[in-house]
Amino acid sequence: MKIERKEYEKEKEAIIAEVEEVFHNRMRIFTWDVPENDALVAAEFIIKAMQEAIDRLKKEKKGQS
């Protein structure tokens, strides 16, 4: 197994937990700002923004290779 794969396996759960933490923090902010927010709609917008960030990172990575 390549060293990068081993590092990935070691760090994967921590990365997932950090992403989930960001999501939940943003959900709290959405409900603080506007308590009557629809939680499902708020979640969809947060996930959309997170996906856009991931897409940007992928694009940046391609430019570096």
VEXMI-397483 format. One record per residue: residue in three letters; chain; x, y, z negated of N, C-alpha, C in turn. Coordinates in Angstrom, 3 decimals. Atoms other than C-alpha are relative to their C-alpha. Layout:
residues N
atom aa->Ala ch->A n.c1->X n.c2->Y n.c3->Z ca.c1->X ca.c2->Y ca.c3->Z c.c1->X c.c2->Y c.c3->Z
...
***
This chain:
residues 65
atom aa->Met ch->A n.c1->0.860 n.c2->-1.182 n.c3->0.000 ca.c1->0.000 ca.c2->0.000 ca.c3->0.000 c.c1->0.902 c.c2->1.239 c.c3->0.000
atom aa->Lys ch->A n.c1->-0.778 n.c2->-1.236 n.c3->-0.048 ca.c1->1.337 ca.c2->3.413 ca.c3->0.909 c.c1->-0.161 c.c2->0.795 c.c3->-1.285
atom aa->Ile ch->A n.c1->0.002 n.c2->-0.802 n.c3->1.226 ca.c1->2.188 ca.c2->5.797 ca.c3->-1.912 c.c1->-1.170 c.c2->0.980 c.c3->-0.023
atom aa->Glu ch->A n.c1->1.120 n.c2->-0.946 n.c3->-0.056 ca.c1->-0.460 ca.c2->8.280 ca.c3->-0.704 c.c1->-1.312 c.c2->-0.684 c.c3->-0.372
atom aa->Arg ch->A n.c1->1.210 n.c2->0.760 n.c3->0.319 ca.c1->-3.143 ca.c2->5.603 ca.c3->-0.950 c.c1->-0.072 c.c2->-0.285 c.c3->-1.499
atom aa->Lys ch->A n.c1->-0.037 n.c2->0.256 n.c3->1.445 ca.c1->-2.050 ca.c2->4.718 ca.c3->-4.479 c.c1->-0.366 c.c2->1.266 c.c3->-0.770
atom aa->Glu ch->A n.c1->0.304 n.c2->-1.276 n.c3->0.662 ca.c1->-2.182 ca.c2->8.399 ca.c3->-5.472 c.c1->-1.481 c.c2->0.335 c.c3->0.155
atom aa->Tyr ch->A n.c1->1.426 n.c2->-0.223 n.c3->-0.252 ca.c1->-5.615 ca.c2->8.701 ca.c3->-3.872 c.c1->-0.841 c.c2->-0.837 c.c3->-0.961
atom aa->Glu ch->A n.c1->0.762 n.c2->0.893 n.c3->0.880 ca.c1->-6.918 ca.c2->5.701 ca.c3->-5.811 c.c1->0.090 c.c2->0.467 c.c3->-1.453
atom aa->Lys ch->A n.c1->-0.199 n.c2->-0.483 n.c3->1.365 ca.c1->-5.470 ca.c2->7.151 ca.c3->-9.017 c.c1->-0.809 c.c2->1.267 c.c3->-0.270
atom aa->Glu ch->A n.c1->0.610 n.c2->-1.320 n.c3->0.190 ca.c1->-6.975 ca.c2->10.629 ca.c3->-8.502 c.c1->-1.454 c.c2->0.116 c.c3->0.455
atom aa->Lys ch->A n.c1->1.326 n.c2->-0.073 n.c3->-0.611 ca.c1->-10.240 ca.c2->9.856 ca.c3->-6.703 c.c1->-1.113 c.c2->0.355 c.c3->-0.989
atom aa->Glu ch->A n.c1->1.081 n.c2->-0.241 n.c3->0.968 ca.c1->-12.524 ca.c2->9.744 ca.c3->-9.750 c.c1->0.098 c.c2->1.382 c.c3->-0.634
atom aa->Ala ch->A n.c1->-0.179 n.c2->-1.336 n.c3->0.563 ca.c1->-11.030 ca.c2->12.936 ca.c3->-11.180 c.c1->-0.462 c.c2->1.063 c.c3->0.986
atom aa->Ile ch->A n.c1->0.424 n.c2->-0.950 n.c3->-1.038 ca.c1->-11.605 ca.c2->14.752 ca.c3->-7.880 c.c1->-1.521 c.c2->0.028 c.c3->0.088
atom aa->Ile ch->A n.c1->1.462 n.c2->0.079 n.c3->-0.063 ca.c1->-15.204 ca.c2->13.533 ca.c3->-7.711 c.c1->-0.615 c.c2->0.692 c.c3->-1.210
atom aa->Ala ch->A n.c1->0.523 n.c2->-0.626 n.c3->1.216 ca.c1->-15.794 ca.c2->14.613 ca.c3->-11.305 c.c1->0.118 c.c2->1.523 c.c3->0.069
atom aa->Glu ch->A n.c1->-0.179 n.c2->-1.445 n.c3->-0.129 ca.c1->-14.391 ca.c2->18.084 ca.c3->-10.560 c.c1->-1.013 c.c2->0.603 c.c3->0.970
atom aa->Val ch->A n.c1->0.986 n.c2->-0.483 n.c3->-0.970 ca.c1->-16.641 ca.c2->18.494 ca.c3->-7.519 c.c1->-1.393 c.c2->0.013 c.c3->-0.628
atom aa->Glu ch->A n.c1->1.294 n.c2->0.055 n.c3->0.680 ca.c1->-19.670 ca.c2->17.388 ca.c3->-9.541 c.c1->-0.129 c.c2->1.108 c.c3->-1.037
atom aa->Glu ch->A n.c1->0.014 n.c2->-1.069 n.c3->0.998 ca.c1->-18.726 ca.c2->19.862 ca.c3->-12.272 c.c1->-0.274 c.c2->1.353 c.c3->0.656
atom aa->Val ch->A n.c1->0.253 n.c2->-1.252 n.c3->-0.739 ca.c1->-18.610 ca.c2->22.716 ca.c3->-9.744 c.c1->-1.470 c.c2->0.075 c.c3->0.397
atom aa->Phe ch->A n.c1->1.404 n.c2->0.032 n.c3->-0.411 ca.c1->-22.015 ca.c2->21.664 ca.c3->-8.420 c.c1->-0.917 c.c2->0.340 c.c3->-1.180
atom aa->His ch->A n.c1->0.870 n.c2->-0.218 n.c3->1.156 ca.c1->-23.596 ca.c2->21.559 ca.c3->-11.880 c.c1->0.155 c.c2->1.408 c.c3->-0.578
atom aa->Asn ch->A n.c1->-0.201 n.c2->-1.381 n.c3->0.448 ca.c1->-22.023 ca.c2->24.874 ca.c3->-12.888 c.c1->-0.759 c.c2->0.968 c.c3->0.892
atom aa->Arg ch->A n.c1->0.720 n.c2->-0.865 n.c3->-0.934 ca.c1->-23.448 ca.c2->26.504 ca.c3->-9.770 c.c1->-1.515 c.c2->-0.129 c.c3->-0.173
atom aa->Met ch->A n.c1->1.438 n.c2->0.190 n.c3->0.246 ca.c1->-26.878 ca.c2->24.988 ca.c3->-10.467 c.c1->-0.429 c.c2->0.814 c.c3->-1.218
atom aa->Arg ch->A n.c1->0.326 n.c2->-0.793 n.c3->1.190 ca.c1->-26.811 ca.c2->26.580 ca.c3->-13.926 c.c1->-0.039 c.c2->1.489 c.c3->0.342
atom aa->Ile ch->A n.c1->-0.033 n.c2->-1.418 n.c3->-0.386 ca.c1->-25.854 ca.c2->29.950 ca.c3->-12.420 c.c1->-1.240 c.c2->0.368 c.c3->0.800
atom aa->Phe ch->A n.c1->1.199 n.c2->-0.267 n.c3->-0.803 ca.c1->-28.678 ca.c2->29.732 ca.c3->-9.876 c.c1->-1.227 c.c2->0.146 c.c3->-0.888
atom aa->Thr ch->A n.c1->1.193 n.c2->-0.072 n.c3->0.855 ca.c1->-31.224 ca.c2->29.092 ca.c3->-12.634 c.c1->0.074 c.c2->1.145 c.c3->-1.000
atom aa->Trp ch->A n.c1->-0.127 n.c2->-1.161 n.c3->0.886 ca.c1->-29.822 ca.c2->31.808 ca.c3->-14.904 c.c1->-0.416 c.c2->1.259 c.c3->0.730
atom aa->Asp ch->A n.c1->0.273 n.c2->-1.210 n.c3->-0.773 ca.c1->-30.028 ca.c2->34.422 ca.c3->-12.152 c.c1->-1.482 c.c2->0.138 c.c3->0.331
atom aa->Val ch->A n.c1->1.416 n.c2->-0.017 n.c3->-0.373 ca.c1->-33.533 ca.c2->33.473 ca.c3->-11.060 c.c1->-0.652 c.c2->-1.260 c.c3->-0.576
atom aa->Pro ch->A n.c1->0.550 n.c2->1.184 n.c3->0.669 ca.c1->-35.291 ca.c2->31.131 ca.c3->-13.516 c.c1->-1.077 c.c2->-0.744 c.c3->0.793
atom aa->Glu ch->A n.c1->1.061 n.c2->0.674 n.c3->-0.759 ca.c1->-38.143 ca.c2->30.424 ca.c3->-11.103 c.c1->0.504 c.c2->-0.650 c.c3->1.283
atom aa->Asn ch->A n.c1->-0.580 n.c2->0.649 n.c3->-1.177 ca.c1->-35.743 ca.c2->29.068 ca.c3->-8.459 c.c1->-0.478 c.c2->-1.443 c.c3->0.111
atom aa->Asp ch->A n.c1->0.296 n.c2->1.399 n.c3->-0.291 ca.c1->-36.724 ca.c2->25.783 ca.c3->-6.840 c.c1->1.330 c.c2->-0.754 c.c3->-0.071
atom aa->Ala ch->A n.c1->-1.268 n.c2->0.696 n.c3->0.222 ca.c1->-33.985 ca.c2->23.430 ca.c3->-8.079 c.c1->0.445 c.c2->-0.799 c.c3->1.223
atom aa->Leu ch->A n.c1->-0.365 n.c2->0.779 n.c3->-1.181 ca.c1->-34.109 ca.c2->21.238 ca.c3->-4.970 c.c1->0.567 c.c2->0.895 c.c3->1.088
atom aa->Val ch->A n.c1->-0.485 n.c2->-0.944 n.c3->-1.014 ca.c1->-33.690 ca.c2->24.221 ca.c3->-2.646 c.c1->1.362 c.c2->0.548 c.c3->-0.422
atom aa->Ala ch->A n.c1->-1.286 n.c2->-0.495 n.c3->0.498 ca.c1->-30.902 ca.c2->25.615 ca.c3->-4.834 c.c1->1.088 c.c2->-1.048 c.c3->0.209
atom aa->Ala ch->A n.c1->-0.977 n.c2->1.082 n.c3->-0.175 ca.c1->-29.127 ca.c2->22.239 ca.c3->-4.766 c.c1->0.401 c.c2->-0.131 c.c3->1.461
atom aa->Glu ch->A n.c1->-0.306 n.c2->0.110 n.c3->-1.433 ca.c1->-29.383 ca.c2->22.091 ca.c3->-0.973 c.c1->0.933 c.c2->1.121 c.c3->0.446
atom aa->Phe ch->A n.c1->-0.861 n.c2->-1.114 n.c3->-0.376 ca.c1->-27.824 ca.c2->25.554 ca.c3->-0.629 c.c1->1.407 c.c2->-0.161 c.c3->-0.573
atom aa->Ile ch->A n.c1->-1.313 n.c2->0.209 n.c3->0.625 ca.c1->-25.020 ca.c2->24.721 ca.c3->-3.050 c.c1->0.769 c.c2->-1.074 c.c3->0.753
atom aa->Ile ch->A n.c1->-0.648 n.c2->1.079 n.c3->-0.746 ca.c1->-24.260 ca.c2->21.473 ca.c3->-1.231 c.c1->0.419 c.c2->0.494 c.c3->1.378
atom aa->Lys ch->A n.c1->-0.352 n.c2->-0.562 n.c3->-1.310 ca.c1->-24.325 ca.c2->23.349 ca.c3->2.083 c.c1->1.281 c.c2->0.829 c.c3->-0.107
atom aa->Ala ch->A n.c1->-1.200 n.c2->-0.824 n.c3->0.187 ca.c1->-21.743 ca.c2->25.848 ca.c3->0.772 c.c1->1.224 c.c2->-0.880 c.c3->-0.269
atom aa->Met ch->A n.c1->-1.103 n.c2->0.907 n.c3->0.297 ca.c1->-19.605 ca.c2->23.015 ca.c3->-0.587 c.c1->0.458 c.c2->-0.723 c.c3->1.270
atom aa->Gln ch->A n.c1->-0.344 n.c2->0.667 n.c3->-1.254 ca.c1->-19.766 ca.c2->21.244 ca.c3->2.786 c.c1->0.762 c.c2->0.952 c.c3->0.924
atom aa->Glu ch->A n.c1->-0.710 n.c2->-0.990 n.c3->-0.811 ca.c1->-18.705 ca.c2->24.456 ca.c3->4.541 c.c1->1.442 c.c2->0.146 c.c3->-0.485
atom aa->Ala ch->A n.c1->-1.361 n.c2->-0.083 n.c3->0.549 ca.c1->-15.711 ca.c2->24.653 ca.c3->2.199 c.c1->0.823 c.c2->-1.212 c.c3->0.427
atom aa->Ile ch->A n.c1->-0.702 n.c2->1.221 n.c3->-0.420 ca.c1->-14.776 ca.c2->21.045 ca.c3->2.995 c.c1->0.340 c.c2->0.076 c.c3->1.474
atom aa->Asp ch->A n.c1->-0.255 n.c2->-0.140 n.c3->-1.439 ca.c1->-15.129 ca.c2->21.726 ca.c3->6.714 c.c1->1.159 c.c2->0.956 c.c3->0.274
atom aa->Arg ch->A n.c1->-1.120 n.c2->-0.951 n.c3->-0.150 ca.c1->-12.793 ca.c2->24.736 ca.c3->6.396 c.c1->1.326 c.c2->-0.659 c.c3->-0.352
atom aa->Leu ch->A n.c1->-1.222 n.c2->0.684 n.c3->0.411 ca.c1->-10.243 ca.c2->22.637 ca.c3->4.544 c.c1->0.463 c.c2->-0.990 c.c3->1.072
atom aa->Lys ch->A n.c1->-0.347 n.c2->0.951 n.c3->-1.075 ca.c1->-10.382 ca.c2->19.973 ca.c3->7.265 c.c1->0.588 c.c2->0.739 c.c3->1.188
atom aa->Lys ch->A n.c1->-0.469 n.c2->-0.796 n.c3->-1.127 ca.c1->-9.916 ca.c2->22.634 ca.c3->9.927 c.c1->1.421 c.c2->0.523 c.c3->-0.269
atom aa->Glu ch->A n.c1->-1.330 n.c2->-0.470 n.c3->0.390 ca.c1->-6.940 ca.c2->24.136 ca.c3->8.057 c.c1->1.015 c.c2->-1.140 c.c3->0.091
atom aa->Lys ch->A n.c1->-0.886 n.c2->1.149 n.c3->-0.005 ca.c1->-5.428 ca.c2->20.670 ca.c3->7.688 c.c1->0.386 c.c2->-0.375 c.c3->1.422
atom aa->Lys ch->A n.c1->-0.280 n.c2->0.330 n.c3->-1.396 ca.c1->-5.722 ca.c2->20.005 ca.c3->11.422 c.c1->1.001 c.c2->0.984 c.c3->0.586
atom aa->Gly ch->A n.c1->-0.918 n.c2->-1.022 n.c3->-0.486 ca.c1->-3.904 ca.c2->23.278 ca.c3->12.090 c.c1->1.416 c.c2->-0.192 c.c3->-0.518
atom aa->Gln ch->A n.c1->-1.312 n.c2->0.223 n.c3->0.595 ca.c1->-1.022 ca.c2->22.134 ca.c3->9.880 c.c1->0.704 c.c2->-1.230 c.c3->0.557
atom aa->Ser ch->A n.c1->-0.626 n.c2->1.235 n.c3->-0.471 ca.c1->-0.461 ca.c2->18.780 ca.c3->11.572 c.c1->0.708 c.c2->0.165 c.c3->1.317
***
